[in-house]
Amino acid sequence: MKPIQMVDLASQYHRFKPEIDNAISDVLNSASYINGPAVKQFSKNLEAYLDVKHVIPCANGTDALQIALMALDLPEGSEVITPGFSYIALAEVCCLLKLKPVYVDVDKNTFNIDVNQIEALITKNTKVIAPVHLYGQCADMESIMKIAQKYSLFVIEDNAQSIGADYVFSDGKVMKSGTIGDIGTTSFFPSKNLGCYGDGGAIYTNNDALGEKLKMIANHGQRVKYIHDVVGVNSRLDSVQAAVLNVKLNHLDTFNAERQEVAKAYDLAFANHKNLKPPFKSSNSSHVYHQYTLQTCAVDIPKFREAMQEKGIPTMIYYPLPLYKQNAYQQDIQLPIAEMLSNSVVSLPIGTDMEEEQIKYIINTILNYFN
Ligand SMILES: *Cc1c(COP(=O)(O)O)cnc(C)c1O
């Protein structure tokens, strides 16, 4: 059995090595290292995959969020409604841009933003709702879009964990996660469902004016070289990473299906377990399992994780501290579900290229621990 890792990146590389090495080698030979043909091709490929009009590649998923917020031209102090149980990126860029993150609690089943609590938080300063599609499953976008329309708010979807997931509206219409709001953002950090071999990110929109603006901001605020119309940043996806992504995008649906297979085995094993609750499946979204996260009940988590580590099974906690309890971003609020989850969730190894034997070993070791 291969050693178990939280996510095994090397096995996937070896599976596609000839194709990926060729693509990288083509870029090295072309000497178009920045904004080369591979980058333009990747924009087109991702636009086609997501069925979205504009994809603007950038340097990472955090930049993608920053550029998205910059493109909206919000007055200082504008409020951005976002889940309090999430990754730090959105809180961080809000603070850098002098915007105020307003944290909402999450749904006790999906762990995504609780749409029933959004309206009560809207003030005259609210400008944006920014859901995060956590762990690989879409937030309730239909409700979010209704609220946004009612109060004329922008919607930015942080899609870093859910690229490739399908959202299904009540009328049966299906859209790719990240393409429903005004702007979607994603990350190609190596461990993401579509990961490159360094840093990378992208921003997408169906709005032509926003598309133009996002492109300018990501490129020093210039449309024409050395003519700067707005304040921008320098945030580029390099050609080598784009070449890797062009190869891997062709296999994204396969990668997600492989993650779903692992999740299915875990689901089956832990269904009806007295201490472990498998991830909830939302009826209006597919799940691409960026993480496989169990909610535990009456489990000493540090002790459990240590016991697993001793047996060669890494585990992680995404995320151990709600955003408003972080020293840098403290707010005097309490979100009961966020706090309960930060003390009770644990994520298991998942990814492409896991062996049957590894999955069985993880399942048996966990089941034995509770026996
Ligand atoms: C990974 C991630 C990001 C940030 O991506 P980077 O490329 O690391 O900057 C933002 N939001 C979420 C939810 C993420 O999981």
Ligand as a Chemical Component Dictionary entry (heavy atoms), coordinates in Angstrom:
data_LIG
# 
_chem_comp.id                   LIG 
_chem_comp.type                 NON-POLYMER 
_chem_comp.pdbx_formal_charge   0 
_chem_comp.three_letter_code    LIG 
# 
loop_
_chem_comp_atom.comp_id 
_chem_comp_atom.atom_id 
_chem_comp_atom.alt_atom_id 
_chem_comp_atom.type_symbol 
_chem_comp_atom.charge 
_chem_comp_atom.model_Cartn_x 
_chem_comp_atom.model_Cartn_y 
_chem_comp_atom.model_Cartn_z 
_chem_comp_atom.pdbx_ordinal 
LIG C1 C1 C 0 -7.748  27.973 -1.453 1  
LIG C2 C2 C 0 -8.815  28.948 -1.202 2  
LIG C3 C3 C 0 -8.651  30.318 -1.483 3  
LIG C4 C4 C 0 -7.341  30.962 -1.832 4  
LIG O1 O1 O 0 -6.640  30.458 -2.855 5  
LIG P1 P1 P 0 -5.072  30.775 -2.999 6  
LIG O2 O2 O 0 -4.802  30.377 -4.414 7  
LIG O3 O3 O 0 -4.366  29.939 -2.001 8  
LIG O4 O4 O 0 -4.874  32.221 -2.788 9  
LIG C5 C5 C 0 -9.731  31.172 -1.292 10 
LIG N1 N1 N 0 -10.901 30.713 -0.845 11 
LIG C6 C6 C 0 -11.098 29.408 -0.549 12 
LIG C7 C7 C 0 -12.425 28.968 -0.051 13 
LIG C8 C8 C 0 -10.056 28.485 -0.694 14 
LIG O5 O5 O 0 -10.257 27.206 -0.372 15 
# 
loop_
_chem_comp_bond.comp_id 
_chem_comp_bond.atom_id_1 
_chem_comp_bond.atom_id_2 
_chem_comp_bond.value_order 
_chem_comp_bond.pdbx_ordinal 
LIG C1 C2 SING 1  
LIG C2 C3 SING 2  
LIG C2 C8 DOUB 3  
LIG C3 C4 SING 4  
LIG C3 C5 DOUB 5  
LIG C4 O1 SING 6  
LIG O1 P1 SING 7  
LIG P1 O2 DOUB 8  
LIG P1 O3 SING 9  
LIG P1 O4 SING 10 
LIG C5 N1 SING 11 
LIG N1 C6 DOUB 12 
LIG C6 C7 SING 13 
LIG C6 C8 SING 14 
LIG C8 O5 SING 15 
# 
